Amino acid sequence: NSNDVFIKDKDKDKDEIKNKNKHKIKNLIAIKAFEKPVFALTWVILVTLLFKFINPFIPILSDSLFYNILRCALIACLFWFSMSLVSGFRDHYVIEVKKRTGSKDISAVHAVSKLTQILLILIAILFVLPIFNVNIAGLLTVGGVSTIVVGFAAKDMLTNFLGGLMIFFDRPFTVGD
């Protein structure tokens, strides 16, 4: 039937438009998150280059301090970008969940967002500490060993916690049931 073909083509076109719009929205979120950190990094680089130019005449920065400032600024801007990206995607998915399901239960999106942000903070700290000559090998070893010890000591509590997470993500209930 020619009418069925027309309807299928129309549905296919709608799906293609939705996919293109999703990619555009994700690209806009990334560009918005990228804009301010790049602007700040540009200013930091310009100011440090200015100090580098002035340094032979008026010694202000040593070479190691100059490069440490640039490395910290780069890490800070990458951290800022990633945190903005997580926040942008969180806000986008909250709106999508509310549109799609009409549900006000968006706690899973917020929980994943917070866990991601905490992980990003820890990663940023682990990247910045070596710049200030802090040996992170011992810190990582202590963190790994203490995780194993706490895991064995709190086996029952972790089992209950992970069971709670499974219930949380499976969603057998919603807020208001």
Backbone hydrogen bonds, N-H to C=O, Kabsch-Sander energy under -0.5 kcal/mol:
donor,donor_aa,acceptor,acceptor_aa,energy
5,V,1,N,-1.6
6,F,2,S,-2.0
7,I,3,N,-2.0
8,K,4,D,-2.5
9,D,5,V,-2.6
10,K,6,F,-2.2
11,D,7,I,-2.5
12,K,8,K,-2.4
13,D,9,D,-2.4
14,K,10,K,-2.1
15,D,11,D,-2.2
16,E,12,K,-2.2
17,I,13,D,-2.3
18,K,14,K,-2.4
19,N,15,D,-2.4
20,K,16,E,-2.4
21,N,17,I,-2.6
22,K,18,K,-2.4
23,H,19,N,-2.1
24,K,20,K,-2.3
25,I,21,N,-2.6
26,K,22,K,-2.4
27,N,23,H,-2.4
28,L,24,K,-2.4
29,I,25,I,-2.3
30,A,26,K,-2.1
31,I,27,N,-2.6
32,K,28,L,-2.6
33,A,29,I,-2.2
34,F,30,A,-1.7
35,E,31,I,-1.6
36,K,32,K,-0.7
38,V,34,F,-1.8
39,F,35,E,-1.9
40,A,36,K,-2.7
41,L,37,P,-2.7
42,T,38,V,-2.3
43,W,39,F,-1.8
44,V,40,A,-2.4
45,I,41,L,-2.6
46,L,42,T,-2.5
47,V,43,W,-2.7
48,T,44,V,-2.7
49,L,45,I,-2.4
50,L,46,L,-2.1
51,F,47,V,-2.4
52,K,48,T,-2.3
53,F,49,L,-2.2
54,I,50,L,-2.3
55,N,51,F,-2.2
57,F,54,I,-1.4
58,I,54,I,-2.6
60,I,58,I,-0.6
66,F,62,S,-2.5
67,Y,63,D,-2.3
68,N,64,S,-2.2
69,I,65,L,-2.4
70,L,66,F,-1.9
71,R,67,Y,-2.5
72,C,68,N,-2.7
73,A,69,I,-2.5
74,L,70,L,-2.4
75,I,71,R,-2.5
76,A,72,C,-2.9
77,C,73,A,-2.4
78,L,74,L,-2.3
79,F,75,I,-2.6
80,W,76,A,-2.7
81,F,77,C,-2.6
82,S,78,L,-2.5
83,M,79,F,-2.6
84,S,80,W,-2.4
85,L,81,F,-2.4
86,V,82,S,-2.4
87,S,83,M,-2.3
88,G,84,S,-2.6
89,F,85,L,-2.6
90,R,86,V,-2.4
91,D,87,S,-2.5
92,H,88,G,-2.2
93,Y,89,F,-2.8
94,V,90,R,-2.3
95,I,91,D,-1.9
96,E,92,H,-2.3
97,V,93,Y,-2.8
98,K,94,V,-2.2
99,K,95,I,-2.3
100,R,96,E,-2.9
101,T,97,V,-2.5
102,G,97,V,-0.7
102,G,98,K,-0.9
103,S,97,V,-0.6
106,I,104,K,-1.4
110,H,106,I,-1.8
111,A,107,S,-2.6
112,V,108,A,-2.5
113,S,109,V,-2.1
114,K,110,H,-2.6
115,L,111,A,-2.4
116,T,112,V,-2.2
117,Q,113,S,-2.4
118,I,114,K,-2.5
119,L,115,L,-2.2
120,L,116,T,-2.3
121,I,117,Q,-2.2
122,L,118,I,-2.3
123,I,119,L,-2.3
124,A,120,L,-2.5
125,I,121,I,-2.4
126,L,122,L,-2.3
127,F,123,I,-1.5
128,V,124,A,-2.0
129,L,125,I,-2.4
131,I,128,V,-1.1
132,F,128,V,-0.9
132,F,129,L,-1.0
133,N,130,P,-1.5
134,V,129,L,-1.9
135,N,133,N,-0.6
136,I,134,V,-0.6
139,L,135,N,-0.5
140,L,136,I,-2.9
141,T,137,A,-2.2
142,V,138,G,-2.8
143,G,139,L,-2.3
144,G,140,L,-2.4
145,V,141,T,-2.8
146,S,142,V,-2.7
147,T,143,G,-1.6
148,I,144,G,-1.8
149,V,145,V,-2.6
150,V,146,S,-2.7
151,G,147,T,-2.2
152,F,148,I,-2.3
153,A,149,V,-2.5
154,A,150,V,-2.4
155,K,152,F,-0.9
158,L,154,A,-3.0
159,T,155,K,-2.1
160,N,156,D,-2.2
161,F,157,M,-2.4
162,L,158,L,-2.9
163,G,159,T,-2.2
164,G,160,N,-2.2
165,L,161,F,-2.1
166,M,162,L,-2.2
167,I,163,G,-2.1
168,F,164,G,-2.6
169,F,165,L,-2.7
170,D,166,M,-2.3
171,R,167,I,-1.7
177,D,174,T,-1.9
